[in-house]
Every structure is written in C-alpha cells, then in structure tokens.
Amino acid sequence: MATARELIAGSGLPLLEARMLLERALGVGRAWLIAHDDEALPDDRAAVFRDWARRRGNGEPMAYLLGEREFMGHDFQVSPAVLIPRPETELLVETALEHLRGRATPRVLDLGTGSGAIAVSIALARPDAAVQATDLSAEALAVAAANASRLGAAVTFARGDWYGALNGAAPAPTYDVIVSNPPYIAAADPHLSQGDLRHEPPLALTDRADGLEALRAIVRGAPAWLRPGGALWMEHGWDQAARVRDLLHAAGFAHVESRRDLAGIERISGGYL
Ligand SMILES: C[S@@+](CC[C@H](N)C(=O)[O-])C[C@H]1O[C@@H](n2cnc3c(N)ncnc32)[C@H](O)[C@@H]1O
C-alpha cells in the first residue's frame, strides 16, 4: 500500500503532472489529495497511476492520458484519434465569432473538425447558428459528435474529403463563415517525430506534401460555399502566412489579412468574398 506522497515522489514526474494523474486515477480533487497525502491508497488505483506515470515518462501527452483538454472554457474529450486542441486555435474561434456578430442565425462550416473543438465552441457561443463540421476520419467524427452531445452543442457532422463531405446536400448550402485548422506541417518537417506530435494522428498533422496542400484545397473550394460577404479563416504554420494570403488573393478574396497569436506569430489568415 502506497501513499499519495510516495507515489508522486516515485513517479519521476513534475509535481503538477503527477498530481493531475493521481487525482484522475483516484477520482478526487486537488484539495482531497493534499489533505490525505499520507493515507494508504487502494492497490488497484496505485497500479493505474504507476502505469500512467510510466507512459507519461515515455512522452505520451497528458491530454491523452487524462482523456480531456480544455478549450475555450469547455472540457473536450480527446483520444489518440484526434489532435489535442491547442490554445492558439482559440484565435480562430474568436475571429469567426467576431465576423458573426450582428448576423442573425448564421451558417458556419468547420472543415477538419477533429475533437470538434472549433465547431462546438462556436455553436455554444452562438446557439442560433447552424454549425456544420466535417472530417475525413470517422474516428475523429465519433469523438466530435460525443463532445457536441456531452456539451449540449447543436452541430451536424459529415464525413469526407474537405468540401466533398458536403456533396449530396441539395440545394448546396452556403455559409457566412468557413473555418479550418487543417494539417499544415510539411512531410519532411522533423518536428513530426518529436514531442506530442509523435502520438497524434498523422492525418491531423501533415498533408504529406509541402504543408500547403490542404490549405490550397480549402481556399480553392471556398468561393462556391460562401455567401456574398462571407469569410474564410484558416490556421496555418508560423512561416506560411504570406503564402496563404497569396492563395486567398488568387482565389478572389478581398480584405485579406493575417492575425497574430499571443506569441506574436502570424497564426491565422482570412479574407472576405
Ligand atoms: C490539425 S487537425 C484540427 C482538428 C481540430 N479542428 C482542432 O483545431 O483541434 C486537422 C483535422 O483535419 C482532418 N483532415 C485531414 N485531411 C482531411 C481531408 N482531406 N478532409 C477532411 N478532413 C481532413 C484530420 O482528420 C484532423 O481531424
């Protein structure tokens, strides 16, 4: 029988991570853990914690071990079938919501929804919006649909290759805003074999080309799916903003701009029809 203090000390993990994993293994909160840190814990719970601590030590992301990640103030369930939502993607949600301000019952399309973080956050912030989300991965769509239902967000889901997911909808719907955080890491980027990225689905990370392939497809297809005055906003890599702006100009978008994340990096670009 081990105590919380012994398990945490023996884990070799940073204190915060060890506490978070032990809280989850025991189903208790931080205050309980601190108040009872010298109490003997059940062997089966200690075994779960030791297994998670070992996996964390081998680099598995905290979000996959805990099964959740907070985004826009909501707890999203995540599995290795989906990208772990990143804080910088909140800029995309905030920008889409800004564009929708003053538009009643807007229509929104989120391409490559993953955990549903973007689509669900928009739907929760704007319950009057009709939000459509797509993904090529059936496993990701199952995670996204479960998140929508658990968080009480009205989102419809379709599976397919970018706009191909919407084929068959008659008449073809048009949207006030299209948002996407597509895979934008180039196939040759060494970061793919480092850190959390090693554990995330390759389909969510890389286009298996130069990093711009998915962004090209999304920009190219957007005009057919946007209402006049509608906007397209996409997240992209730290060094891709100028090239994404060029793509938007070439596709006929106006008022093309990029916005910086909290680290000062041009993280999203968009334009208006
Ligand atoms: C970077 S992840 C973004 C996930 C989520 N939107 C987020 O921001 O956390 C990209 C998503 O695009 C999906 N995807 C990749 N290729 C696709 C394609 N050709 N058509 C539709 N979705 C695709 C992946 O399965 C993945 O869920």
PDBQT file of the ligand as one rigid body, heavy atoms in Angstrom, charges set to zero:
ROOT
HETATM    1  C1  LIG A 301      -4.975  19.975 -37.311  1.00  0.00    +0.000 C 
HETATM    2  S1  LIG A 301      -6.348  18.868 -37.082  1.00  0.00    +0.000 S 
HETATM    3  C2  LIG A 301      -7.535  20.037 -36.442  1.00  0.00    +0.000 C 
HETATM    4  C3  LIG A 301      -8.543  19.441 -35.514  1.00  0.00    +0.000 C 
HETATM    5  C4  LIG A 301      -9.447  20.488 -34.832  1.00  0.00    +0.000 C 
HETATM    6  N1  LIG A 301     -10.165  21.268 -35.814  1.00  0.00    +0.000 N 
HETATM    7  C5  LIG A 301      -8.629  21.390 -33.943  1.00  0.00    +0.000 C 
HETATM    8  O1  LIG A 301      -8.385  22.537 -34.334  1.00  0.00    +0.000 OA
HETATM    9  O2  LIG A 301      -8.246  20.975 -32.838  1.00  0.00    +0.000 OA
HETATM   10  C6  LIG A 301      -6.846  18.611 -38.769  1.00  0.00    +0.000 C 
HETATM   11  C7  LIG A 301      -8.064  17.741 -38.969  1.00  0.00    +0.000 C 
HETATM   12  O3  LIG A 301      -8.294  17.647 -40.389  1.00  0.00    +0.000 OA
HETATM   13  C8  LIG A 301      -8.694  16.329 -40.709  1.00  0.00    +0.000 C 
HETATM   14  N2  LIG A 301      -8.388  16.089 -42.126  1.00  0.00    +0.000 N 
HETATM   15  C9  LIG A 301      -7.190  15.763 -42.684  1.00  0.00    +0.000 A 
HETATM   16  N3  LIG A 301      -7.299  15.641 -44.012  1.00  0.00    +0.000 NA
HETATM   17  C10 LIG A 301      -8.615  15.879 -44.305  1.00  0.00    +0.000 A 
HETATM   18  C11 LIG A 301      -9.347  15.914 -45.517  1.00  0.00    +0.000 A 
HETATM   19  N4  LIG A 301      -8.754  15.659 -46.693  1.00  0.00    +0.000 N 
HETATM   20  N5  LIG A 301     -10.663  16.212 -45.461  1.00  0.00    +0.000 NA
HETATM   21  C12 LIG A 301     -11.263  16.483 -44.267  1.00  0.00    +0.000 A 
HETATM   22  N6  LIG A 301     -10.613  16.477 -43.083  1.00  0.00    +0.000 NA
HETATM   23  C13 LIG A 301      -9.308  16.174 -43.103  1.00  0.00    +0.000 A 
HETATM   24  C14 LIG A 301      -7.924  15.458 -39.745  1.00  0.00    +0.000 C 
HETATM   25  O4  LIG A 301      -8.532  14.192 -39.588  1.00  0.00    +0.000 OA
HETATM   26  C15 LIG A 301      -7.936  16.320 -38.486  1.00  0.00    +0.000 C 
HETATM   27  O5  LIG A 301      -9.022  15.983 -37.657  1.00  0.00    +0.000 OA
ENDROOT
TORSDOF 0
